[in-house]
Amino acid sequence: MIQKSSGSGRRILTYPAIHPCDSISPSTLLNLLIDLGGDICSYKSKVFSVNQRNARETFRQIANLLLFLQEIRDTTPDLPHPVILSLSELHLTFQKIRCLLEDCTRDGTRAWMLVNSDRAANQFRIVIRGLATGLDVFPLSTVDMSNEAKDLVELIVRQARKASFEPDPDDKKAVKDLMRILNHFEEGIAPDPIEIRRILDYLGIHKWSSCNKEVKFLDSEIGTEFSNGENKTKLELLCSLMGFMSYCRCVIFDTVDFESQHLNGQCSNISKDLKGINVDDLKCPISLEMMSDPVTLSSGHTYDRCSILKWFRSGNATCPKTGEKLTSTELVPNLVLKGMIQQYCAENGIPVVVSRGKNRDISRTVMAGSSAGEGAMKILAGFLINKLVNGSREEMNKAAFEIRVLTKTSIFNRSCLVESGTIPHLLKLLLSEDSNTQENSIAALLNLSKHSKGKCVIVENEGLDLIVHVLRKGLKIEAQQHAAATLFYLASDEENRVLIGENPEAIPGLVELVKNENHHCKRNALVAIFGLLVHPENHWRVLASGVVPLLLNLLRDSEREDLVTDSLAILATLAEKIDGTVAILRRGALQLLVGILITSTSRTGKEYCVSMLLALCVNGGLDVVARLVKIPSLMGSLYSQLSEGTSRASKKASAIIKILHQFYENNSSSASVTPVLPREQFVHVW
């Protein structure tokens, strides 16, 4: 099976290639080779930001070679088997050429390809020499062709060996200019915008969105290099380029042209329509679980990576679904399916299982990664503060937006922007009459509240009242949603939990947000309420807000597992005190909770159910126990928690079982009590 490379599932500057299978016929291989050559020639119409001269020479060589291959196909329909070796080598080289051309034209990688232009030039030299090697072993005497075709082959081989593939002089000059700017960053000197624009123009980066693609690619490469513990010099260069492109994105481009960003309150719906999808297609045929890292075999069938690797390690070399013997055990990431799975999970409240190797760990972002990256961020922080203080309304909005983007996943950026004094200015913008400015400001503060000093600065500058103001009267529901999340992070500090609870608008505002139809609003409000309950004095405030009936209705009506689990967590905490137990029991929640325990697929949700039932038994007395004893299906679910539940769920299930058995023993003569288990099945489970 010959697969077309997409470029998206392959690391840049890597050139994987697959040999055709041994059983392929010469004519089939020749047709594949001609098709692949045509695909390579289609790159002529694309923009090459670097290595333009080398690409032109490659296209010329491929065009000549295609003339030769097409004449063979026309004149020799039944190719002799000895041509397989040559055609296979050519096919391998063609695959590498296509990967190289993909790298040179791929959006978002232009800065990285520029600093690696010499490496790419060397790769051009290697692959063209590979063409000569493949043609050297072609048995010209076994095929019927014209003398002109034979002369063409000799010309291709001769030129492929003599061709000089050197880095383009213009590429070298652009690299030199870029390195000079990086040196300015290291020295704390703001570079000349004219010099920056000259480099960006050379690379064809003319828009904010193009610059943002560069930042995202570099961030991804940094994460991979960091997790793999590879070349330190390479990692520093990536971090320096990341600082450069982040600086360009904020300083050089005045307009954000990316519709899916939040500068103007627009968020394009790029999600695919998942209606009617068969959920079984998202599950691994081996484990029957939702796939976290789907990969496709040469048979065309897709499995979860961990499951198929176990299959291979067991000595199997076949496709589990068809039994077909595999020609290759290469695993090709199925990125489209992975995106669909993640989207399906997000839309249905299913926790996404992230494969361990791919899990994003932002702890690496504690440091800038390079002196140039650190210097760029410090200069940029000063630029953004100036815009927040002295800019026009549009400039203030963009500055808040850029801070929001910069602090989303970078701990160093958060620290730098907190230290530079952005928080007081962002807090003032919460009172803006422009809804987009308010939203971007509260979203930026949300990210900064994740920083330990950021929490203190927000509170010291009387930010709590302003955040609660946005929670209650935010101009957009998204702003209210971010305000709730900000309160959650602030509430991780004990003193802040007290202050938030004492604000008469905070807890009622969170409860009101739970009523909103937007599930992100509900979720942020629920986790914030749960965090506030860590402080005992907030217990009665949450009860007084009327949250119990609201949460019980949510348990009855919601189909989202995450919202159900969060609601159970709050109710379980409230049930630990007698007044909470009374409020829950008054709403007739026992049967509902038992039903969730029996039907829920969430281990965490079951744990909260068990915890709540135990609290209700302890605080509600014999009346609660008597009602639970009469529910036949309860005991089986409790016993299952002993072996299948979390350690806490197991202990609490054990306590409930003991309570129920003791009640049954003490009231065994009463006709009104339905036995939970036959007496001989009684087991002590402490």
C-alpha positions, 0 to 999 in steps of 0.5 A: 500500500503506497500512501500519500504523505500529507505533511501534517503527521510527519516531523519537519526535516524528516524523510520517511519512505516505504519500499514497495512490497516485494510482490508488486508488478513492474508495470504497477510500480512504474505507474505509481512512480509516474503518478508520484512524479506528477505529484512532485511537479505540482509543487511548482505552483507553490511558494518557496520561501527558501531554497528556491534555486534548488527546488527549480533544479529538482523540478527540471531533473524530475521533468526529464526523468518523467519523459524517460519513464513515460516512454518506457510505459508507452514502448514496453507494456510488459516490463521485465522483472529486473527493472524492479530494483531500479524503479524501487530505488527511484520510488524511494527517492521520489518519496523523499523529494516530495517530503522535502518539497512539502517542508519548503512550502509548508505554512507555519514553518518558514522561519525554521526552514530559513535557519535550516536552509543549509540542511535543506540544501544538503538534502536536495543534494542527497536526493538528486544523487539518489536519482543517479543511483537508481538509474545506474542499476536500470537495465537499459538493454532489457527495454525497448526505447529510442536512442534519445531516451537512452541519451536522456538517462545518461544526461540525467545521471551526469547532471545529478552527479555534477549539480551543486546544491548550495544554500541560496545567497539570499537565504544566507543573508536573511539568516544573518539578519535574523541572527542579528535581531536575536542578538539585539533581544539578548542584549535587551535592545528593541530591534528596528521594525524595518529590519524585522519587516524585511525578514518577514517580507522575505519569508512571505509572512504578511499577516497576523495569522501567518505569524501565529502559525509560525508560533504554533509550529515552533511551540509544538517543536519545542514541546517535542524536543523538550520531551525527547531530551534531544539537542540542547542547541536546537532547543535554544534556537527554537525558543529564540525563534519563538520569542522572535515570532511572538514579538512580531505577532504583537508588534508588527501586525496591527490587525488580527485577521484570524476569524477563530480568534477572539479579538472582535468577539468572533469565533468561527465554528470550525468543528465538523458535523458529528451528527449521525456518527457511529460511536463504535467507529471511534473505538479501538477494535481490540480494546473496545475503548475510545481511542486516544492515539489512533493509528492506521496499519497498511491494511487500512484499519485503524487501532489505538496505538497502545493496543496494536503495539501490545498485539505486535509484541505478542508476536502477531504480524497480522491485522487483528480485524481481517487476519491479513498478513501485514506487509509492514508494521509501520503505524501511520497517525490518523490525525483526522480521526483523532480530531473527531474523537476529541471533538466528540468527547468535548461535545458530549462531556466525555473526559479525553484520554491523552496518550502519555507520550503526547500529554502536554506538560507546560512545566517546561515553560517555566524558563524562556529556553534561551536568552533571546527568547527571554529578552524578546518577552521582556521588551514585548511586555513593556510594549504591551503595557504602553498600549494598555495605558496610552493606546487607543480603544482598539490598541488596548483591546489588541494588547489585552488579546495578545496578553491573553494569547501569550499567557495561555500556556507559558508559565514564563510569559505569565511571570514576566507579564505579572512582574512587569505590572500588567495586572492593574491595567487589565483590571481597569479594562474590566469596566470597559464599555466595549464587550470585546475588551472586557472579555479579552481582559478577563481572559488574560487575568484568568491566565495570570491568576494561575501564577502564584504572584498573579493571585496576590497582585489581583487581590491587592489591587481590589480585583476581586470586586471587579471580577465579581462585577464581570461575573454578575454583569459581564457584557458577554456570557464568555466574560462571565464564564472566564470570571467564574474560572478566575475565581476558581484559581483565586480560591486555591488560596485560603485567604482568597476563599474567605474574601470571595465568600464574604463578597455578597455577590460572588456565590449567588453569581456563580449559582446564577451562572449554573443556570445558563445553557452554556455548558462551559459556564455551568462547568466553570461555575460548578468547579468554582463553587466546589473550590469555595466549599473548602472553607467551612464558612462558605458551606452555609452561604452555598446552601443559602444560595439555593444550589441544592435543587438546582444541582439535583435538577441538573443530575436528572436532566444533564447528559454530560458526564462532567457536569454530573460529576461536578454536581455530585462533588458539591452535593457530597461536600454539602452532605457532610454537614447535617444542614446539607443532608437535610436540604438534600433529603427534602428534595427526595434525592435518595432514589436519584443518587442510587440510580446514578450509582448504578448507571454511571460509567464514571469512577469519580462520579460513583465515588461522590455518590458513595460518599454522599450516601454514607454522609446521608446515612450518618447524618440522616439516621435510621430513616435514611438507612431503612429506605436504602435497605428497601432498594434491592439493586443498591447492594450489588453496586456497593459491592462492585465498588469494593473491587472496581472503585477508587480506594476512597470509594471502596472504603466508604462503600464498605462502611455503607454495607456494614451500616445496612447489614447492622440495620438488617440484623437489628430489624430482621424480625420486622416484616416491613424490612425487605432483606438486602441479602440472604443472611448467609451472604452477610460479609464483614468488609472492614 
